């Protein structure tokens, strides 16, 4: 819409609108979160729906900002199979900070509002920690092997704590997001890892296995998302300033088999899960290679 503006101006205006939009919704978000503290289950459930509605509106305005300042050609496959009334675990390759905005853009109003598992320490991040708390983002506390050796009574406590935190999702559909590579792809990280994949870092089984161990019975489907940038991997600034002209997203809807649900602390289970994840990542790498070949024509 305003794509004729210079990139620095588009980026600055986009970023300003993101901030203003966040501040605008922060006030009602906090008010409803406080009201939700009233210990009446039906009341709390109603407040949860209102809070998620605010989050959806928040993302919708961000998406409008993207449409105003960019002219991206979107090629998205797999959205037709999704529902806002189902429970999903989402995994995706991670190349840019823009990935999160892209996932929010394509999935907004198509599936339940996306939530991330966060380390408990992030609860204390100024401003955003309160937003995550208000929106029921699950906070997890994982114990190191060293600590478990010293205090064996903590064995399984991390899963149990997370499972209790996720109990509220039994009655309301939710989407849980996890970047299984654990960090953004760069060629330097790829080389240091000696990754067997051409376009991906090694996937880490721990985080996803932890989520399934805590929520496996509640999550019905796995969304395997592949993000490809035909023009090269952009920065966050490239995305909001209109320098990205094409984005390809492929979504595969997979069942969550019973074999994928197990004890996070069971080494044999984690090894089986890692093998399954490696195969999934091999197929994703091959798909990215095909997309790269197609983009180069």
Secondary structure, 3 states (H helix, E strand, C coil): CCCCCCHHHHHHHHHHHHHHHHHHHHHHHHHHHHHCCCCCHHHHHHHHHHHHHHHHHHHHHHHHHHHHHCCCEEEEECHHHCCCCCCEEEEECCCCCHHHHHHHHHHCCCCCCEEECEEHHHHHCCCHHHHHHHCCCCEECCCCHHHHHHCHHHCCHHHHHHHHHCHHHHCCCCEEEECCCCCCCCHHHHHHHCCCCCCCCCCCHHHHHHHHHHHCCCCCEEEEEEEECCCCCCCHHHHHCCCCCEEEEEEEEEECCHHHCCCCCCHHHHHHHHHHHHHHHHHHHHHHHHHHHHHCC
